């Protein structure tokens, strides 16, 4: 049988296993090892399983991932999420759907303190959803807003998704992180506008709060000083060239810990829980990476990756047409594979195609991050959906899914904006020091 056909069959089996509920990492390593055995025998397969995952993931750049994650948990237990939400309520709470809009901007602020979308959805869900339910908000709006706005944590730096993209494609992680600032702000406003339109069309979905005075609004800003300090630690340090992204991650995690201790919000129990949650999130990311790496070695041996690259380049379409095909592939794949798995699986084949078409690698990294945002809220494998469900078990999974749909349209519009205006992602990185 043609090796490429074997590779395509293996890919199909992997996707079927994932759709059946098998963890991405286990499905990938199972298919990958069987494929390697077919081509190279048991000895090579055991060697790949023993050495390949470690040699690739034991990269210094990857150490920033747990730093970005624990930074978010320290910020949460330091009371930053509550302060962000309260400030948002004071500034935009008087608009239709004001609490949901406040949640959106609070998620954007928390995104500057955490690189994990699922963590952002989980912690903001605990803070914002009970408040929205207290004011009789539509459960679909409340849950859909939190799940969708939680994705801002992977667009606004710091971002674990951008770190993984940068390592795989050998692009500057610092430039990628800085490139996400303007797109993240645009995405936050698009989500807030969606909330406003929803509540204008259906006023009972989200009532407006009494208008806060200007004194109350400015007073609320005192509670978000920690966010500005953390953002300065990460974004300012990277942009100015003082820190590498890895150093910035360690510094920001330390600063977040100091803030949590100084504000007397971090108890010993919360400290242990932050470490445990960080360990779980980091382990999930790395075990997915390791499994996919074994699958990729099988696909490389079969020639499937080379075949895919040649087929994509040879499509009788202009560059924009091929890019649209790539976007559709990511959209479909994101329904079944986690964002991490999707990037590791596709980038070795798709990135050379994108470079051959002449696109900017930083812009494409921001675009892939936006597509990962969609993957986080696209059922059936929608990590933010399950994070919100865990935070608000009283809201049904069906209602959460229905609440996500309008925001899913918003995220697609955001992708279109990125394609139409690539300068959103490329202008600020171009001004950085070499």
C-alpha positions as CSV (number, residue, x, y, z in Angstrom):
1,X,0.0,0.0,0.0
2,X,1.2,3.5,-0.8
3,X,2.8,5.1,2.4
4,X,0.8,8.3,1.9
5,X,-2.4,6.3,1.9
6,X,-1.4,4.7,5.2
7,X,-0.7,8.1,6.6
8,X,-4.1,9.4,5.5
9,X,-5.8,6.3,7.0
10,X,-3.9,6.9,10.3
11,X,-5.0,10.6,10.3
12,X,-8.6,9.5,9.8
13,X,-8.4,6.9,12.6
14,X,-6.9,9.6,14.9
15,X,-9.8,12.0,14.2
16,X,-12.4,9.2,14.7
17,X,-10.9,8.3,18.0
18,X,-11.0,11.9,19.2
19,X,-14.6,12.2,18.1
20,X,-15.4,9.1,20.1
21,X,-14.1,10.8,23.2
22,X,-10.5,9.4,23.4
23,X,-8.1,12.0,24.8
24,X,-6.1,13.7,22.0
25,X,-2.8,12.7,23.5
26,X,-3.7,9.0,23.8
27,X,-5.3,8.8,20.4
28,X,-2.2,10.5,18.8
29,X,0.4,8.3,20.5
30,X,-1.6,5.1,19.8
31,X,-2.0,5.8,16.1
32,X,1.6,7.2,15.8
33,X,3.3,4.2,17.4
34,X,1.3,1.7,15.3
35,X,2.2,3.7,12.2
36,X,5.9,3.8,13.1
37,X,5.9,0.1,13.8
38,X,4.5,-0.5,10.3
39,X,7.2,1.5,8.7
40,X,10.3,1.0,10.9
41,X,9.5,-1.8,13.4
42,X,9.1,-2.1,17.1
43,X,12.7,-1.0,18.0
44,X,12.3,2.4,16.3
45,X,8.8,2.9,17.8
46,X,10.0,2.4,21.3
47,X,13.0,4.7,20.7
48,X,10.7,7.4,19.4
49,X,8.3,7.0,22.3
50,X,11.1,7.2,24.8
51,X,13.1,10.1,23.5
52,X,11.2,12.3,21.0
53,X,8.6,13.8,23.4
54,X,11.3,14.8,25.9
55,X,13.9,16.1,23.5
56,X,11.3,18.5,21.9
57,X,9.3,19.6,24.9
58,X,12.4,20.1,27.2
59,X,12.9,23.5,25.6
60,X,13.7,26.5,27.7
61,X,11.1,28.6,25.8
62,X,8.3,26.2,27.0
63,X,9.1,27.0,30.6
64,X,7.2,30.2,30.2
65,X,3.9,28.3,29.9
66,X,3.5,27.4,33.6
67,X,4.7,30.9,34.5
68,X,1.9,32.5,32.5
69,X,-0.7,30.1,34.0
70,X,0.3,30.4,37.6
71,X,0.5,34.2,37.2
72,X,-3.2,34.1,36.4
73,X,-4.1,32.0,39.4
74,X,-2.1,34.2,41.7
75,X,-3.9,37.2,40.2
76,X,-7.3,35.6,40.7
77,X,-6.6,34.6,44.4
78,X,-5.2,38.1,44.9
79,X,-8.7,39.5,44.2
80,X,-7.9,41.0,40.8
81,X,-10.8,39.3,39.0
82,X,-13.3,40.8,41.5
83,X,-11.8,44.3,41.2
84,X,-11.8,44.1,37.4
85,X,-15.4,43.1,37.4
86,X,-16.4,45.8,39.9
87,X,-14.6,48.5,37.8
88,X,-16.3,47.3,34.7
89,X,-19.7,47.5,36.3
90,X,-19.1,51.1,37.3
91,X,-18.0,52.2,33.8
92,X,-20.4,50.2,31.5
93,X,-23.0,48.7,33.8
94,X,-25.6,51.3,32.9
95,X,-25.7,50.1,29.2
96,X,-28.1,47.3,28.1
97,X,-26.4,44.1,29.1
98,X,-24.0,46.1,31.3
99,X,-23.0,43.3,33.5
100,X,-22.1,41.1,30.5
101,X,-20.2,44.0,29.0
102,X,-18.4,44.5,32.3
103,X,-17.5,40.8,32.2
104,X,-16.1,41.1,28.7
105,X,-13.7,43.9,29.7
106,X,-12.9,42.2,33.0
107,X,-11.9,39.1,30.9
108,X,-9.7,41.4,28.7
109,X,-8.0,42.8,31.8
110,X,-7.6,39.3,33.3
111,X,-6.1,38.3,29.9
112,X,-3.2,40.6,30.7
113,X,-2.6,38.5,33.8
114,X,-3.1,35.0,32.4
115,X,-2.2,33.0,29.3
116,X,-4.9,30.4,29.7
117,X,-8.3,30.8,28.1
118,X,-9.9,28.0,30.1
119,X,-8.6,29.4,33.4
120,X,-10.0,32.8,32.4
121,X,-13.4,31.4,31.7
122,X,-13.4,29.4,34.9
123,X,-12.4,32.1,37.3
124,X,-14.5,34.8,35.6
125,X,-17.4,32.5,35.6
126,X,-17.2,32.1,39.3
127,X,-17.2,35.9,39.8
128,X,-19.6,37.2,37.0
129,X,-22.2,34.6,36.5
130,X,-23.7,34.7,40.0
131,X,-24.0,38.5,39.7
132,X,-25.7,38.2,36.3
133,X,-28.1,35.6,37.7
134,X,-28.9,37.9,40.7
135,X,-30.1,40.5,38.2
136,X,-32.1,38.0,36.2
137,X,-29.9,37.9,33.2
138,X,-30.7,35.3,30.5
139,X,-28.5,32.3,31.4
140,X,-27.6,31.9,27.7
141,X,-26.2,35.4,27.6
142,X,-24.4,35.1,30.9
143,X,-22.7,31.8,30.1
144,X,-22.0,32.5,26.4
145,X,-20.4,35.9,27.3
146,X,-18.0,34.4,29.9
147,X,-17.0,31.4,27.6
148,X,-16.4,33.7,24.6
149,X,-14.7,36.6,26.5
150,X,-12.5,34.0,28.2
151,X,-10.8,33.4,24.9
152,X,-9.3,36.9,25.1
153,X,-6.7,35.4,27.4
154,X,-4.9,33.7,24.5
155,X,-5.0,36.8,22.3
156,X,-4.0,39.5,24.8
157,X,-0.4,38.9,26.1
158,X,0.7,36.7,27.8
159,X,-0.5,33.8,25.8
160,X,0.4,30.1,26.0
161,X,-1.0,29.6,22.4
162,X,1.5,32.1,21.0
163,X,4.4,30.5,22.9
164,X,3.6,27.1,21.3
165,X,3.2,28.7,17.9
166,X,6.5,30.5,18.3
167,X,8.4,27.4,19.4
168,X,7.0,25.2,16.6
169,X,7.6,27.8,13.8
170,X,10.8,29.3,15.3
171,X,9.3,32.8,15.3
172,X,10.0,35.5,17.9
173,X,7.7,34.9,20.9
174,X,8.1,38.5,22.0
175,X,6.9,39.9,18.7
176,X,4.0,37.5,18.7
177,X,2.9,38.5,22.2
178,X,3.2,42.2,21.3
179,X,1.3,41.6,18.0
180,X,-1.7,40.3,20.0
181,X,-2.4,43.6,21.8
182,X,-4.4,45.5,19.2
183,X,-6.3,42.5,17.9
184,X,-7.2,41.6,21.5
185,X,-8.6,45.0,22.1
186,X,-10.6,44.9,18.9
187,X,-11.9,41.4,19.8
188,X,-13.0,42.6,23.3
189,X,-15.0,45.5,21.8
190,X,-16.6,43.2,19.2
191,X,-17.8,40.9,22.0
192,X,-19.1,43.8,24.0
193,X,-21.0,45.1,20.9
194,X,-22.5,41.7,20.5
195,X,-23.8,41.9,24.1
196,X,-25.2,45.3,23.4
197,X,-27.0,44.3,20.2
198,X,-28.4,41.1,21.9
199,X,-29.8,43.2,24.8
200,X,-31.2,45.9,22.5
201,X,-33.1,43.3,20.5
202,X,-34.2,41.4,23.6
203,X,-34.3,43.9,26.6
204,X,-35.2,41.2,29.1
205,X,-31.9,39.3,28.4
206,X,-29.8,41.8,30.4
207,X,-31.1,44.8,32.4
208,X,-29.0,47.9,32.8
209,X,-27.7,48.9,36.2
210,X,-28.1,52.3,37.8
211,X,-25.6,54.8,36.4
212,X,-22.5,55.2,38.6
213,X,-21.3,58.7,39.4
214,X,-17.9,59.8,37.9
215,X,-16.5,59.8,41.5
216,X,-17.5,56.1,41.8
217,X,-16.0,55.3,38.4
218,X,-12.6,56.8,39.1
219,X,-12.6,55.3,42.6
220,X,-13.1,51.8,41.1
221,X,-9.9,52.2,39.1
222,X,-7.9,52.1,42.4
223,X,-8.7,48.4,42.5
224,X,-7.0,47.5,39.1
225,X,-3.5,48.9,39.8
226,X,-2.3,45.3,40.1
227,X,-3.4,44.6,36.5
228,X,-1.4,47.6,35.2
229,X,1.6,46.5,37.2
230,X,1.4,42.9,35.8
231,X,0.9,44.2,32.2
232,X,3.9,46.4,32.6
233,X,5.9,43.5,33.9
234,X,5.1,41.4,30.8
235,X,4.3,43.7,27.9
236,X,6.5,46.6,28.9
237,X,9.5,44.3,29.6
238,X,9.2,42.4,26.3
239,X,8.5,45.5,24.2
240,X,11.4,47.5,25.6
241,X,13.8,44.5,25.3
242,X,14.5,44.4,29.0
243,X,13.2,40.9,29.4
244,X,12.9,37.9,27.1
245,X,9.4,36.4,27.1
246,X,10.6,33.6,29.4
247,X,12.2,36.1,31.9
248,X,9.0,38.2,31.7
249,X,6.9,35.2,32.6
250,X,9.0,34.4,35.6
251,X,9.0,38.1,36.7
252,X,5.2,38.5,36.2
253,X,4.5,35.3,38.2
254,X,6.7,36.6,41.0
255,X,5.0,40.0,41.0
256,X,1.6,38.4,41.0
257,X,2.6,36.3,44.0
258,X,3.8,39.4,45.8
259,X,0.6,41.3,45.1
260,X,-1.5,38.4,46.3
261,X,0.5,38.2,49.5
262,X,0.6,42.0,50.0
263,X,-3.2,42.3,49.7
264,X,-3.6,39.5,52.2
265,X,-5.9,37.7,49.8
266,X,-3.8,34.6,49.3
267,X,-4.3,32.0,52.0
268,X,-2.2,28.9,52.3
269,X,-5.1,26.8,50.9
270,X,-5.4,29.1,47.9
271,X,-1.7,29.0,47.3
272,X,-1.7,25.2,47.2
273,X,-4.8,25.3,45.0
274,X,-3.0,27.7,42.6
275,X,-0.1,25.3,42.3
276,X,-2.4,22.3,41.8
277,X,-4.4,24.1,39.1
278,X,-1.3,25.2,37.3
279,X,0.1,21.7,37.4
280,X,-3.1,20.3,35.9
281,X,-3.2,22.9,33.1
282,X,0.5,22.5,32.3
283,X,0.3,18.7,32.3
284,X,-2.7,18.8,29.9
285,X,-0.8,21.0,27.5
286,X,2.5,19.0,27.6
287,X,0.9,15.6,27.4
288,X,-1.0,16.8,24.3
289,X,2.2,18.1,22.8
290,X,4.0,14.8,23.4
291,X,1.3,12.6,21.9
292,X,1.0,14.7,18.8
293,X,4.8,14.7,18.3
294,X,4.7,10.9,18.0
295,X,1.9,11.1,15.5
296,X,3.8,13.7,13.5
297,X,6.8,11.4,13.3
298,X,4.6,8.7,11.7
299,X,3.1,11.2,9.3
300,X,6.6,12.4,8.3
301,X,7.8,8.8,7.7
302,X,4.7,8.2,5.5
303,X,5.3,11.3,3.4
304,X,1.8,12.6,4.3
305,X,3.1,16.0,5.4
306,X,5.1,16.6,2.3
307,X,2.1,15.4,0.2
308,X,-0.2,17.8,1.9
309,X,2.2,20.8,1.5
310,X,2.6,20.1,-2.2
311,X,-1.1,19.6,-2.7
312,X,-1.9,22.9,-1.0
313,X,0.7,24.9,-2.9
314,X,-0.6,23.3,-6.1
315,X,-4.2,24.4,-5.7
316,X,-5.4,26.5,-8.6
317,X,-6.3,29.3,-6.3
318,X,-4.8,32.8,-5.5
319,X,-3.0,33.1,-2.2
320,X,-6.2,34.5,-0.5
321,X,-8.2,31.5,-1.7
322,X,-5.6,29.1,-0.2
323,X,-5.7,31.1,3.0
324,X,-9.5,30.7,3.2
325,X,-9.1,27.0,2.7
326,X,-6.6,26.9,5.6
327,X,-9.0,28.9,7.8
328,X,-11.8,26.4,7.0
329,X,-9.5,23.5,7.9
330,X,-8.7,25.1,11.2
331,X,-12.4,25.8,11.9
332,X,-13.5,22.2,11.3
333,X,-10.5,20.7,13.1
334,X,-11.1,22.9,16.1
335,X,-14.4,21.2,16.6
336,X,-12.7,18.0,17.5
337,X,-9.1,18.7,18.6
338,X,-7.9,21.0,21.4
339,X,-6.2,24.2,20.4
340,X,-2.8,22.9,21.4
341,X,-3.2,19.6,19.5
342,X,-4.6,21.5,16.5
343,X,-1.5,23.7,16.2
344,X,1.1,21.0,16.8
345,X,-0.7,18.7,14.3
346,X,-1.1,21.2,11.5
347,X,1.7,23.8,11.7
348,X,4.5,21.5,10.4
349,X,2.5,21.1,7.2
350,X,0.6,24.5,6.9
351,X,3.3,26.9,8.0
352,X,5.6,26.2,5.0
353,X,2.6,26.7,2.7
354,X,1.8,30.1,4.3
355,X,5.5,31.2,4.0
356,X,5.5,30.0,0.3
357,X,2.5,32.2,-0.3
358,X,4.4,35.3,1.0
359,X,2.3,35.9,4.2
360,X,3.9,37.5,7.3
361,X,4.7,34.8,10.0
362,X,3.7,37.1,12.9
363,X,0.4,37.9,11.3
364,X,-0.3,34.3,10.6
365,X,0.5,33.5,14.3
366,X,-2.1,36.0,15.4
367,X,-4.6,34.6,12.9
368,X,-3.9,31.0,14.2
369,X,-4.5,32.3,17.8
370,X,-7.8,33.8,16.7
371,X,-8.8,30.4,15.2
372,X,-7.8,28.8,18.5
373,X,-10.2,31.3,20.2
374,X,-12.9,29.8,18.0
375,X,-11.8,26.2,18.9
376,X,-12.1,27.0,22.6
377,X,-15.9,27.6,22.2
378,X,-16.8,25.3,19.3
379,X,-18.6,22.1,20.4
380,X,-18.1,19.3,20.9
381,X,-14.5,19.8,22.1
382,X,-15.0,23.3,23.6
383,X,-12.9,23.6,26.7
384,X,-14.4,27.0,27.7
385,X,-17.9,25.5,27.5
386,X,-16.9,22.9,30.1
387,X,-15.1,25.4,32.2
388,X,-18.2,27.6,32.4
389,X,-20.3,24.5,33.1
390,X,-18.1,23.7,36.0
391,X,-18.4,27.2,37.3
392,X,-22.2,27.4,36.9
393,X,-23.6,23.9,37.1
394,X,-27.1,25.3,37.3
395,X,-26.9,26.4,33.6
396,X,-27.5,23.5,31.2
397,X,-24.9,22.5,28.6
398,X,-27.6,23.2,25.9
399,X,-28.1,26.7,27.1
400,X,-24.4,27.4,27.3
401,X,-24.0,26.1,23.7
402,X,-26.9,28.3,22.5
403,X,-25.4,31.3,24.3
404,X,-22.1,30.8,22.6
405,X,-23.5,30.8,19.0
406,X,-23.9,34.6,18.6
407,X,-20.4,35.1,19.9
408,X,-19.1,32.5,17.6
409,X,-20.3,34.6,14.7
410,X,-18.5,37.6,16.3
411,X,-15.2,35.6,16.4
412,X,-15.6,34.7,12.8
413,X,-16.1,38.4,12.0
414,X,-12.9,39.1,14.0
415,X,-11.0,36.6,11.8
416,X,-12.3,38.3,8.7
417,X,-11.1,41.7,10.1
418,X,-7.6,40.2,10.7
419,X,-7.4,38.9,7.2
420,X,-8.6,42.2,5.7
421,X,-6.4,44.4,8.0
422,X,-3.2,42.5,8.8
423,X,-1.6,45.7,10.0
424,X,-3.5,45.2,13.2
425,X,-1.1,42.4,14.1
426,X,2.1,43.6,12.4
427,X,2.4,47.3,13.1
428,X,3.3,47.2,16.8
429,X,5.8,44.3,16.5
430,X,7.6,46.2,13.7
431,X,8.3,49.1,16.1
432,X,10.1,46.8,18.6
433,X,13.8,47.0,19.3
434,X,15.7,44.4,17.4
